[in-house]
Every structure is written in C-alpha cells, then in structure tokens.
Amino acid sequence: MPNQPPQERILNTASNAPVEDKRDLEKALGHQIRALRRERELSVADLGAAAGISPGMISKMENGQISPSLASINSVANALNVPITALFSAFEERRDCSYVKKGQGVVIERRGTKVGHIYELLGAGLRGELIVEPYLITLEDAAEAYTGFRHGGIEFIYMLAGEVIYRHADQEYHLTPGDSLMFDAEALHGPAKLLKKPMTYLAIISYPRA
C-alpha cells in the first residue's frame, strides 16, 4: 500500500466536496510557499534550514499534503521575510466565503496550547481590508488559567459552556453561557479562574490587513 499523507484535520469548504477539493487551503498555501522560495532562488533545503524545519516537511507543505501548525507557517514566513498573510494570498484571492462543518475546523497551535487550551480555527481566506479569525476555544479538565495573552486588534468572546472569570487589563468579568465580552486585545487578557470545566467559548479576533 503506498504511503499516505498524515491524517490531520483540515479546513473543508463544502460538506460533500470530493477528496481532492478538501485541501484547497493547504494547496494554495503550498503553491505560495514554493513560488516565494523560487523567487528568492532558495532550495527546499535552504528554506528548511532558515525556518528550522526539515526539508521533507517543507516539501510536504509545498505539495499541500499536510495542515502545518501556525508555528510552522510563521517560521516559513519569517524565513521568506514576508508577513504570514502573504502565504495565504493565493487562497484569499478566490475566496469570498468560508464554510466549515462541525468538528472540521483546523486545530492550530497558539500560546495557550501549552496550558491545555484547544484552538479550532473556523474560517480563513476572506478578502478585504480587515482580517477576521474566528476560533472555537475549548478548555478541558486539565486546562490551566492563563492571563498572558496579548496581540493586536479587537477580540470578541461569546461564552458557550462552562464558567470562567476572564481578566482584561486590571478588570475581571464573570462569564457564563450566553455572556459576551469585547475588548482591545493589546492589553493583557485571558481566563483567570476556571470555575466550571470543561468550557467552550467563541473568540473572534479582527485586525487590519498588513
């Protein structure tokens, strides 16, 4: 039996799309990485060394065979000296809508991953001056409180399940299902006290396109 690419969760664009269409995002990402690499006259090995990623992994990324973590994508963007959004430009040019079936969002790594926060990206690739990143965030029983989040843009949180004391700057807010919070994300923020786990909330981060 021939080797199969790693079975990772991917961003689907339609519930009944054929298998070859399910990796549109990964293929567009890979195409852009390859184009930028060749534009800079870098070999796969050169890019891998600069990004701290194996040549084999770079090759799989370029061929759209895997859904790389946000950390890996960021490393490649830094190695190519482009903003991370530049790697998705080919996908963004032909996408006006992003449709994700339940349980089929892209699970990515962010700062909170280390303390048990699970991030599922629910959409990507819309055109326009504003970048919007919708996440379904789940904190299981082993998750820990963390108030060190800080990034540009505006963040909106809508509590779906569980109970938490959420801190923004020097203020704390008691959130239960149905509660929402919107704030300037450049201030330190995050769940300070996990009162009832597991918990789930929708977080939407928006910021101007670079």
Sequence and secondary structure as in RCSB ss.txt:
>XXXX:A:sequence
MPNQPPQERILNTASNAPVEDKRDLEKALGHQIRALRRERELSVADLGAAAGISPGMISKMENGQISPSLASINS
VANALNVPITALFSAFEERRDCSYVKKGQGVVIERRGTKVGHIYELLGAGLRGELIVEPYLITLEDAAEAYTGFR
HGGIEFIYMLAGEVIYRHADQEYHLTPGDSLMFDAEALHGPAKLLKKPMTYLAIISYPRA
>XXXX:A:secstr
            S TT  GGGTTHHHHHHHHHHHHHHHHTT  HHHHHHHHT  HHHHHHHHTT S   HHHHHH
HHHHHTS GGGGGHHHHTT S     TT SEEE  GGGGGTEEEEE      SSEEEEEEEEEE TT      B 
 SSEEEEEEEEEEEEEEETTEEEEE TT EEEEETTS EEEEEEEEEEEEEEEEEEEE  
